[in-house]
Amino acid sequence: MPSSHTTHAGIAAVCLGVMYPKLRAFLYTWAALVGVLRVYHGAHRPSAVVVGALLAYPLAYIVATRSWGVR
């Protein structure tokens, strides 16, 4: 089961990163840190965090760029 915390952090990072490009590095670092901390605290296996991130990033980018009209 994918990590929902990582998925939601990735979605937030991508959507906000599309709207505020200057914050992308900070937002992506924050989302990655959420995933690392989920593994560190034993809440998820690394594979669950990777799957959560792989679900979040491409889907959020498609929604953010096509639905909101932000380029």
Salt bridges, closest charged atoms under 4 A:
none
